[in-house]
């Protein structure tokens, strides 16, 4: 490793959002409204309906823990998002755009613009990370260089 890479400053750690009205209750309300909207979406609704049958409350609580960990830095979430998403074989990269649009609309309805922007920024980074985990593949030695998710139409 060259010394210039070592000398680069590390990015600042994300800080918890400290703002009146941003707490577990408000994040739980956001999560519930988001999943209500998602379940009505013609593309994403059926995907989630296949994965979550019966009582949605455990999933909603897990997602509330997740977003409290992301936004408030509570450390409540103990799941593993990548393996959970890798098993979803009918999800496409374009589905993440739908997810982000719904999430952005929902956060805008629940929080002030500057707070909603933090949620959306973090959601976009999470989506990018999940898309890389789910769809990016390096070309095999000897195969055409374009053997990535983009080349597969993903």
C-alpha positions in Angstrom: 0.0 0.0 0.0 1.4 3.4 -0.9 1.9 6.0 1.8 -0.6 8.5 0.1 -3.5 6.1 0.8 -2.4 5.8 4.4 -2.1 9.6 4.8 -5.7 10.2 3.6 -8.0 11.4 6.3 -10.7 9.0 7.3 -14.3 10.1 6.6 -16.1 11.5 9.7 -18.2 9.0 11.5 -22.0 9.5 11.0 -23.4 11.2 14.0 -26.8 10.5 15.5 -29.6 12.8 14.5 -30.4 14.9 17.6 -33.6 16.8 16.8 -36.9 17.2 18.7 -39.4 14.8 17.2 -36.8 12.3 16.0 -37.1 9.4 18.4 -38.1 5.7 18.4 -41.8 6.6 18.2 -41.5 8.9 15.2 -39.2 6.4 13.4 -41.7 3.6 14.2 -44.5 5.7 12.7 -42.3 6.4 9.6 -41.6 2.6 9.2 -45.2 1.7 9.5 -46.4 4.3 7.0 -43.6 3.4 4.6 -44.5 -0.3 4.7 -48.2 0.6 4.3 -47.3 2.4 1.1 -44.9 -0.3 0.0 -47.5 -3.0 0.4 -49.8 -1.1 -2.0 -47.1 -0.7 -4.6 -47.9 -2.9 -7.6 -44.3 -4.0 -8.1 -42.9 -4.2 -4.5 -46.1 -5.2 -2.7 -46.2 -8.8 -4.1 -42.5 -9.3 -3.4 -42.9 -8.4 0.3 -46.2 -10.3 0.5 -44.4 -13.5 -0.6 -41.6 -13.0 2.0 -43.7 -11.7 5.0 -46.8 -13.8 5.5 -49.1 -13.4 8.5 -48.2 -10.9 11.2 -46.1 -8.0 9.9 -45.4 -6.6 13.4 -42.1 -8.5 14.0 -40.8 -7.2 10.7 -42.0 -3.6 11.5 -40.3 -3.8 14.9 -37.1 -5.1 13.3 -37.1 -2.3 10.7 -37.8 0.2 13.5 -34.7 -1.2 15.3 -32.8 -0.9 12.0 -33.7 2.7 11.4 -33.1 3.7 15.0 -29.6 2.2 14.7 -29.0 4.1 11.4 -30.5 7.5 12.5 -30.1 7.6 16.3 -27.1 5.2 16.5 -28.8 3.1 19.2 -27.3 -0.2 18.2 -30.7 -1.9 18.6 -30.5 -3.7 15.2 -28.9 -7.1 15.3 -29.8 -8.4 11.8 -27.8 -9.1 8.7 -29.4 -7.2 5.8 -27.2 -8.5 3.0 -28.0 -12.2 3.4 -31.7 -11.4 3.9 -31.7 -9.5 0.6 -29.5 -12.0 -1.3 -32.2 -14.6 -1.1 -34.7 -12.4 -2.9 -34.2 -13.7 -6.4 -37.0 -11.7 -8.1 -35.7 -8.3 -6.9 -34.1 -6.1 -9.6 -31.8 -3.1 -9.4 -34.7 -0.9 -10.6 -36.8 -2.1 -7.5 -34.4 -0.1 -5.4 -35.4 3.1 -7.2 -39.0 2.4 -6.4 -38.1 1.7 -2.8 -36.1 4.9 -2.5 -38.9 7.0 -4.1 -41.5 5.6 -1.7 -39.1 6.1 1.2 -38.3 9.7 0.2 -42.0 10.5 -0.1 -42.7 9.0 3.3 -39.9 10.7 5.1 -40.9 14.0 3.6 -44.4 13.5 5.0 -43.1 12.7 8.5 -40.1 15.0 9.0 -38.8 18.5 8.3 -36.9 18.7 5.0 -33.4 18.8 6.7 -34.2 15.7 8.8 -35.9 13.9 5.8 -32.7 14.6 3.8 -30.6 12.7 6.4 -32.9 9.7 6.2 -32.8 9.7 2.4 -29.0 10.1 2.2 -28.5 7.1 4.5 -31.2 5.1 2.6 -29.4 5.9 -0.7 -26.1 4.6 0.7 -27.7 1.5 2.1 -29.4 0.9 -1.3 -26.1 1.3 -3.1 -24.4 -1.2 -0.7 -27.2 -3.7 -1.1 -27.2 -3.4 -4.9 -23.4 -4.0 -5.0 -23.9 -7.1 -2.8 -26.8 -8.4 -4.9 -25.9 -7.5 -8.5 -22.2 -6.7 -9.0 -20.0 -9.5 -10.2 -16.4 -9.3 -11.4 -15.8 -10.9 -14.7 -14.3 -14.4 -14.6 -10.8 -14.7 -15.9 -11.0 -15.2 -19.7 -14.6 -13.9 -20.0 -15.6 -10.7 -21.7 -15.0 -7.6 -19.4 -18.6 -6.6 -19.5 -19.9 -9.5 -17.4 -21.3 -7.3 -14.6 -24.8 -6.5 -13.5 -25.1 -3.6 -16.0 -24.1 -6.0 -18.8 -26.8 -8.4 -17.7 -29.5 -5.7 -17.8 -29.7 -5.6 -14.0 
